[in-house]
Amino acid sequence: MRLRNVTGSREAIAKSRFVIQEPQKRKNSWRELFGNSNPLQIEIGMGKGRFIMDMARLHPEINYIGIEKYSSVLIRGIQKMEKEELPNLYFIRMDAEEITDVFGQGEVNKIYLNFSDPWPKDRHAKRRLPSREFLNRYRIILSEEGNLEFKTDNQELFAFALEELEPAGWHPDQVTYDLHHDAEMMEGNIMTEYEERFSSLGNPICKYIISAIKSGESKES
């Protein structure tokens, strides 16, 4: 998907107090930034920030980091924060491949992937955020009891994501192919911009919640 460039977005991001400019220097010390010992949750590919801002607003007892690669998208989240500052939320502009350079081992309690780029060509499979390559990175930064939530309307991407779990050493805790008709998994659901748009068109939303298999734990457990 080609994104329209927003003039001045990189400059605005570089000056914003809501964006961490050198996140690698915060590795293993994110709670010091927030000034508390609350759990840390991150969204990778936060888009315009609706989901992560709603979560931060609803859960002041949790610290949040929204990660976005594209300046032209992240700037929209910054503009929202300028209108409503949330003390438990910061943004990072970075590529998700650098995630282990920014967060230390077990430093994150939950990861959200929402409507990630499907990278439909086979040769780009390693770039898909629910791929085994990324799952290997996520398990490093997740706490022992941490988990990952993934939502998409792309059936092929969801099938791929499920196939990647076992080779990467993860197991599904909950899976649905129609989130909005699954009462249990819909409880407390926060919608993203894409989710609202696609579900209004009648597209079923797929979701899984997964956790990494711990050392000594069987894959069948």
C-alpha positions, 0 to 999 in steps of 0.5 A: 500500500502506497502512503501519501507523504505528509509534508513536514511530518518527519520534522514534526515527529523529531520535535514531538515530546510524545515521541521517543527519539532514541528508543534504544537508550531506553532498553531495560528502563522503560518504566523509569520513563513512565515513573512507575512499575506498571505493566508495559504493553506495546502495539506494533503498527499503531497506524493513526493511534486510535486503538492504543489511545483508547487503551491508554485512556481506559487503562491508566494503570498500564503503560503503553508504547505505540510503534509505527514505521511511517511518518505520514501515519504517525503524525496523525497520532501525534496530532491526536495526543496534542489535543488529548495528552495521555500520560501513560502513552508514548510513540516510537517511529521505527521498523519492527525488525529493531524491536529487540534493540529497543526492549529488553528480555521480558520487558513487555507484558503484551503485544498487539498486532492490528490489521498488519500489512499482509505482504501478499507476495511469498518472497515477502513472507518474512516481513509479515508481523505474525511470521515466525521470524517476528515471533522469535523476536517477540518471545525475547521481549515478552515477560514469562506470562505475557501474550500477543493479540492479533486481529485481521480481516485478511483470511489468508494472512490469518491462516499463515499466522496460525501455521507459523505458531508451532514452528516458532514455539507458540501455542494459541490460547484463543482463536476466532474467525468471526470476532464480532459474533464471538461473545467471549472474545468480544468482551472488552474489545477495542476497535481500530479504524480498520476494524470499524471500516471492514466490519461495517462492510460485513467482513468477519474479523479474525483474532488470536491470542497466543503465548510462547511455549515455555521451557519444559512445557509440551506443545500439547499442554 
